[in-house]
Amino acid sequence: MNYKGYNRETYLEGMKKTLDLRPVIESYMEDIFSQGIENIVLCGIGGTISIMLPIEKFLKKRTKMPVYVENAAELVLGNNKAVGEKSLVVLYSASGTTKETVAAVRYCNEHHIPNIGVSYKKDTPLYDELKYPILGIGEDEYSCDGDYMNLFLIASAFLKKNGDMPDYESFMQALARLPEAMADTKEEADAAMKELAYGIKDETYHMLVGAGNVWGPTYCFAMCYMEEMQWMKTKSIQSPEFFHGTLELLEEDTNIMIFNGEDETRPLTDRVIHFANKISKKVRVIDTKDYVPGKVDEKYRGDFSPAILEAVLGRLTAHLEDATGHSLDIRRYYRVMEY
């Protein structure tokens, strides 16, 4: 399959190179932990904070060490006193130039806070400033599934070094098989996502609902792809919060897109689906359970749900651009105006 930036061979080669980063990241963790780490801080803004949210869930399920998610623009204000010289701050910017993230890494360095992060380009402000830099590989402009590969490598190496992941080797074996599953998912989902894109292109308002570790991709798709890149009006809401406010806006003709994963929060999203089908005639459900059965280690399917969902949404993004005729590259304000 070769469609708008996705080529299976190129995609899998990039993922293989990402997996080859494992010894570098493990070596970084050896050095980081020698400094006496007491907490981990996942730091981003916009799309990058959204991809940190599933990793927060991944870490909290496995360690008692405090895990924080901090907005990069707020981190530099110093309003979380737990963030200090015994923290590990994880940063991410595909371009390596996101100004809030660059400010955050500089803040870390000024305050002697260990930091590790990913940029897809060398010779960028973020890459040059990171104490432990990682050169990202395998970027997909239509989705964040490759980003999860990098973050799973960082998070699992952290857990292993902290003594929280006795199944590290089996997890890494499952992670190595994940790219094939994500590629298969893209191909399985393509036709349905084309149909969905053309089905929603003229809707004036979109509800997007998700929970647990697929809440990050839900928020990212609404905020980054639909709002920023397509100028579509959305409301993104977590499944347990849906019944506290948002449900009153649901009507017969409301387009509601519900993303269901396979972690412990699945029943919370099932509840929304059950309710939404009573009210709206435009309920669209994307369920990771429908994709690549048997191709992802059953033990880790819940953990990998965000990556599988992103593989699906990448195809929806590509087709949405065609359906609306609105280029994903056009912005009115973002990186166009000073603000």
GICOR-V732886 format. One record per residue. N is the residue number from 1. RES is the residue in three letters. PSI is psi in degrees with one decimal (NA if undefined). OMEGA is omega in radians with two decimals (999 if undefined). NEAR is the number of other C-alpha atoms within 10 Angstrom. Layout:
n:res:psi:omega:near
N:RES:PSI:OMEGA:NEAR
N:RES:PSI:OMEGA:NEAR
This chain:
n:res:psi:omega:near
1:MET:134.4:3.12:11
2:ASN:102.3:-3.07:10
3:TYR:114.9:3.00:11
4:LYS:68.7:3.04:11
5:GLY:-6.6:3.10:12
6:TYR:120.3:3.02:19
7:ASN:123.7:-2.99:12
8:ARG:-46.6:-3.08:18
9:GLU:-45.5:3.13:11
10:THR:-42.0:-3.14:13
11:TYR:-49.1:-3.10:20
12:LEU:-33.4:3.10:16
13:GLU:-40.6:3.09:13
14:GLY:-40.8:3.13:19
15:MET:-37.0:3.10:23
16:LYS:-41.6:3.12:16
17:LYS:-33.4:3.07:13
18:THR:-45.6:3.13:22
19:LEU:-27.8:3.11:17
20:ASP:-10.5:3.10:12
21:LEU:-10.3:-3.04:17
22:ARG:-52.1:-3.10:16
23:PRO:-32.4:3.10:12
24:VAL:-46.4:-3.11:12
25:ILE:-39.9:3.10:21
26:GLU:-38.6:3.10:18
27:SER:-41.1:3.07:12
28:TYR:-43.9:-3.09:19
29:MET:-35.4:3.07:21
30:GLU:-46.6:-3.11:13
31:ASP:-41.8:-3.12:11
32:ILE:-47.3:-3.08:21
33:PHE:-21.0:3.09:17
34:SER:-13.7:-3.13:8
35:GLN:-2.9:3.08:13
36:GLY:62.7:-3.08:12
37:ILE:137.0:-3.11:16
38:GLU:-14.1:3.05:17
39:ASN:166.4:3.11:18
40:ILE:138.8:-3.06:24
41:VAL:118.4:3.09:23
42:LEU:117.1:-2.96:23
43:CYS:127.0:3.10:26
44:GLY:-172.8:3.09:28
45:ILE:142.5:-3.12:21
46:GLY:-126.4:-3.12:14
47:GLY:-33.7:-3.08:20
48:THR:-29.7:3.07:23
49:ILE:-29.7:3.13:22
50:SER:-36.6:3.14:24
51:ILE:-16.2:3.06:28
52:MET:-26.1:-3.01:27
53:LEU:-43.5:3.05:23
54:PRO:-31.1:3.13:25
55:ILE:-33.9:3.02:24
56:GLU:-45.8:3.12:18
57:LYS:-43.4:-3.14:16
58:PHE:-44.4:-3.11:19
59:LEU:-46.1:-3.06:20
60:LYS:-27.4:3.10:14
61:LYS:-17.1:-2.94:10
62:ARG:-16.8:-3.06:13
63:THR:150.7:3.02:14
64:LYS:-7.8:3.09:10
65:MET:137.1:-3.14:15
66:PRO:135.3:3.12:13
67:VAL:125.1:-3.14:19
68:TYR:145.2:2.95:19
69:VAL:121.2:-3.07:19
70:GLU:134.5:2.99:20
71:ASN:132.7:-3.06:19
72:ALA:-35.8:-3.13:25
73:ALA:-23.3:3.12:16
74:GLU:-30.5:-3.13:15
75:LEU:-42.4:-3.05:22
76:VAL:-9.2:3.08:18
77:LEU:-12.5:3.10:10
78:GLY:27.9:-3.06:11
79:ASN:10.1:2.96:9
80:ASN:102.0:-3.04:12
81:LYS:-8.9:3.07:6
82:ALA:-17.5:-3.13:15
83:VAL:113.6:-3.08:21
84:GLY:-156.1:-3.01:19
85:GLU:-15.5:3.11:19
86:LYS:14.3:3.09:18
87:SER:156.4:2.88:25
88:LEU:117.9:3.13:26
89:VAL:126.9:3.13:25
90:VAL:125.5:-3.08:24
91:LEU:159.1:-3.08:27
92:TYR:132.4:2.98:31
93:SER:113.1:-3.11:25
94:ALA:-42.9:-3.12:19
95:SER:-24.1:-3.05:15
96:GLY:8.6:-3.05:23
97:THR:-0.1:-3.12:16
98:THR:118.5:-2.91:21
99:LYS:-36.5:3.13:14
100:GLU:-37.0:3.13:18
101:THR:-38.6:3.07:25
102:VAL:-41.5:3.09:24
103:ALA:-36.2:-3.13:19
104:ALA:-42.4:-3.14:25
105:VAL:-34.6:3.09:31
106:ARG:-38.5:3.06:19
107:TYR:-45.0:3.13:17
108:CYS:-46.0:-3.12:24
109:ASN:-38.3:3.11:16
110:GLU:-29.4:-3.10:9
111:HIS:15.3:3.05:12
112:HIS:41.9:3.14:14
113:ILE:118.7:3.12:18
114:PRO:140.0:-3.13:23
115:ASN:144.6:3.11:24
116:ILE:147.2:-3.11:22
117:GLY:175.5:-3.04:26
118:VAL:132.8:2.91:26
119:SER:142.8:3.12:24
120:TYR:2.0:3.12:18
121:LYS:138.3:2.97:19
122:LYS:172.3:3.12:16
123:ASP:38.8:3.02:10
124:THR:160.0:-3.12:15
125:PRO:-41.6:-3.12:20
126:LEU:-50.6:-3.10:30
127:TYR:-43.1:-3.09:26
128:ASP:-28.5:-3.08:16
129:GLU:-23.5:-3.08:20
130:LEU:137.3:3.07:22
131:LYS:-39.1:3.12:19
132:TYR:86.9:-3.03:20
133:PRO:145.1:3.06:20
134:ILE:127.7:3.09:23
135:LEU:109.5:-3.12:16
136:GLY:147.0:3.14:24
137:ILE:150.8:3.04:24
138:GLY:29.9:3.14:21
139:GLU:139.6:3.05:17
140:ASP:116.8:-3.05:16
141:GLU:-17.1:-3.09:16
142:TYR:-7.3:-3.11:21
143:SER:173.5:-3.10:23
144:CYS:16.3:-3.06:26
145:ASP:-35.8:3.09:27
146:GLY:-30.8:3.11:23
147:ASP:-36.0:3.13:25
148:TYR:-31.0:3.08:18
149:MET:-47.8:3.11:22
150:ASN:-44.9:-3.07:24
151:LEU:-35.4:3.06:20
152:PHE:-36.4:3.08:20
153:LEU:-44.6:-3.13:20
154:ILE:-49.5:-3.05:23
155:ALA:-42.3:-3.11:17
156:SER:-35.5:3.07:24
157:ALA:-37.7:3.07:24
158:PHE:-47.8:-3.12:23
159:LEU:-41.8:3.13:19
160:LYS:-46.7:-3.09:16
161:LYS:-29.2:3.13:15
162:ASN:0.8:3.11:15
163:GLY:21.7:-3.07:12
164:ASP:1.9:-3.04:18
165:MET:76.1:3.12:16
166:PRO:-20.3:3.13:10
167:ASP:24.3:-3.06:10
168:TYR:-47.2:-3.08:16
169:GLU:-41.1:3.12:12
170:SER:-35.1:3.07:13
171:PHE:-42.8:-3.13:18
172:MET:-35.8:3.07:17
173:GLN:-41.4:3.10:11
174:ALA:-40.1:3.13:19
175:LEU:-36.9:3.13:19
176:ALA:-27.1:3.12:17
177:ARG:-13.0:-3.07:15
178:LEU:-41.1:-3.13:21
179:PRO:-40.2:3.09:26
180:GLU:-41.6:3.14:18
181:ALA:-38.9:3.13:20
182:MET:-39.0:3.09:26
183:ALA:-44.4:3.09:22
184:ASP:-39.4:3.13:18
185:THR:-45.4:3.12:23
186:LYS:-42.5:-3.09:26
187:GLU:-37.9:3.08:18
188:GLU:-36.9:-3.00:16
189:ALA:-16.2:-2.91:20
190:ASP:-50.2:-3.08:21
191:ALA:-44.0:3.14:14
192:ALA:-36.7:-3.14:13
193:MET:-30.3:3.04:22
194:LYS:-45.3:3.12:18
195:GLU:-42.0:3.14:14
196:LEU:-43.5:-3.13:16
197:ALA:-46.9:-3.13:21
198:TYR:-23.7:3.12:16
199:GLY:-25.5:-3.07:14
200:ILE:-4.4:-2.96:19
201:LYS:-28.4:-3.09:16
202:ASP:2.9:3.09:11
203:GLU:142.6:-3.09:12
204:THR:-11.3:-3.10:11
205:TYR:135.9:-3.06:15
206:HIS:127.1:2.94:18
207:MET:135.6:3.06:19
208:LEU:128.7:-3.01:23
209:VAL:137.8:3.07:27
210:GLY:168.7:-3.10:30
211:ALA:165.9:3.02:26
212:GLY:-133.7:-3.06:24
213:ASN:-0.4:2.96:29
214:VAL:5.5:3.03:34
215:TRP:-40.5:3.12:25
216:GLY:-53.4:3.08:22
217:PRO:-32.3:3.10:29
218:THR:-50.7:3.13:26
219:TYR:-41.8:-3.12:25
220:CYS:-44.5:-3.12:23
221:PHE:-41.2:3.12:26
222:ALA:-50.6:-2.99:23
223:MET:-47.7:-2.99:22
224:CYS:-50.0:-3.03:16
225:TYR:-47.7:-3.09:23
226:MET:-46.2:-3.09:19
227:GLU:-58.8:-3.04:15
228:GLU:-45.2:-3.01:19
229:MET:-21.9:-3.08:21
230:GLN:-5.6:3.11:23
231:TRP:38.3:3.10:16
232:MET:141.2:-3.13:17
233:LYS:122.2:-3.08:15
234:THR:160.5:2.93:19
235:LYS:113.5:3.10:15
236:SER:135.4:-3.00:22
237:ILE:140.5:3.08:21
238:GLN:142.4:-3.05:22
239:SER:-47.6:-3.12:26
240:PRO:-23.2:3.14:17
241:GLU:-14.1:-3.09:15
242:PHE:-35.2:-3.07:18
243:PHE:11.3:3.11:14
244:HIS:68.3:3.09:9
245:GLY:-66.3:-2.99:9
246:THR:-34.3:-3.09:14
247:LEU:-27.5:-3.11:14
248:GLU:-13.4:3.12:9
249:LEU:-7.1:-3.11:8
250:LEU:127.0:3.11:14
251:GLU:177.2:-3.04:15
252:GLU:-34.4:-3.07:13
253:ASP:17.0:3.13:13
254:THR:128.2:3.06:19
255:ASN:117.9:3.12:22
256:ILE:121.5:-3.13:26
257:MET:122.1:-3.05:21
258:ILE:124.5:-3.10:26
259:PHE:120.4:-3.07:25
260:ASN:129.0:3.09:31
261:GLY:-163.3:-3.03:30
262:GLU:22.9:3.07:21
263:ASP:-165.9:-3.04:19
264:GLU:-18.2:-3.07:11
265:THR:3.2:-3.09:18
266:ARG:-42.7:3.14:20
267:PRO:-28.1:3.12:16
268:LEU:-38.1:3.11:18
269:THR:-35.4:3.06:22
270:ASP:-37.2:3.14:17
271:ARG:-40.8:3.11:14
272:VAL:-43.2:3.13:20
273:ILE:-45.5:-3.12:21
274:HIS:-44.4:-3.14:10
275:PHE:-46.9:-3.06:13
276:ALA:-37.1:-3.13:22
277:ASN:-17.6:3.07:14
278:LYS:-23.2:-2.98:11
279:ILE:-53.5:-2.99:15
280:SER:146.0:3.03:16
281:LYS:4.1:-3.10:14
282:LYS:53.3:3.09:17
283:VAL:120.3:3.11:18
284:ARG:118.6:-3.09:18
285:VAL:129.2:2.95:14
286:ILE:116.9:-3.03:18
287:ASP:120.2:-3.12:17
288:THR:-23.7:-3.12:25
289:LYS:-20.6:-3.12:15
290:ASP:-10.2:-3.01:12
291:TYR:146.1:3.07:20
292:VAL:55.3:3.07:17
293:PRO:133.5:3.11:13
294:GLY:-5.5:-3.09:9
295:LYS:-4.4:3.06:16
296:VAL:132.9:3.14:22
297:ASP:123.0:-3.05:17
298:GLU:-35.6:-3.12:12
299:LYS:-29.6:-3.03:11
300:TYR:7.9:-3.13:15
301:ARG:-41.0:3.12:22
302:GLY:-43.2:3.13:23
303:ASP:-36.5:-3.04:20
304:PHE:-0.6:-3.12:29
305:SER:-42.3:3.14:24
306:PRO:-39.0:-3.13:31
307:ALA:-40.4:3.10:28
308:ILE:-43.1:3.11:30
309:LEU:-43.2:3.13:27
310:GLU:-36.1:3.10:28
311:ALA:-39.3:3.09:28
312:VAL:-49.2:-3.06:29
313:LEU:-26.2:3.06:25
314:GLY:-38.1:3.10:24
315:ARG:-36.0:3.09:26
316:LEU:-42.1:3.12:26
317:THR:-47.6:-3.11:24
318:ALA:-44.6:-3.13:23
319:HIS:-30.4:3.13:23
320:LEU:-37.8:3.09:26
321:GLU:-43.3:3.11:20
322:ASP:-42.5:-3.06:15
323:ALA:-40.4:-3.10:18
324:THR:-21.4:-3.04:14
325:GLY:14.4:-3.10:11
326:HIS:113.5:-3.13:13
327:SER:139.2:3.09:13
328:LEU:-12.8:-3.07:19
329:ASP:-9.3:-3.07:9
330:ILE:128.8:3.04:13
331:ARG:149.5:3.01:14
332:ARG:-37.4:-2.98:10
333:TYR:-42.0:-3.02:10
334:TYR:118.6:-3.10:11
335:ARG:20.6:3.06:9
336:VAL:-45.9:3.13:9
337:MET:159.1:2.95:8
338:GLU:131.0:3.10:6
339:TYR:NA:999:6
